[in-house]
Amino acid sequence: MADSSFDIVSKVDHQEAENALNQARKEIEQRYDFKGTGASIAWSGEQILIIANSEERAKAVLDVFQSKLIKRSISLKSLESGEPFASGKEFRIVSTIKDGISSENAKKINKIIRDEGPKGVKSQIQGDELRVQSKSRDDLQAVIALLKGSDLDVDLQFINYR
């Protein structure tokens, strides 16, 4: 019998992220506590740029955006936000949406599987994803449970289970 396998990936639905950003922009334009503060959120290339007239307002805009991401079932582990910084008379926050598993996180996941996973499970890094193989499907289920329980700073999805 051939080995069973699955892939570990970290992907974000960019259309859902776009929808969350548009919802946050609409809410910021309509909310009374944001009137006259120059608060805005928009794409700036691959990054998300948040602008407001005070540090607290910029953080509040980020909070609105994060709540919209959660409602669209996008993990906050996929959002990487910097600290607010002053730019002239306004404060800015630059955020990025992480897509794919970085090589250091892939190595960390590989080590967890090797050290704590069932024996006979092989994992290999393939670009920005990992392939996990085993003769036993139960061992693969154990690896998925192990990774869901471990505290990683990456949002993981398990695909191509066969």
Disulfide bonds with the S-S distance in Angstrom:
none
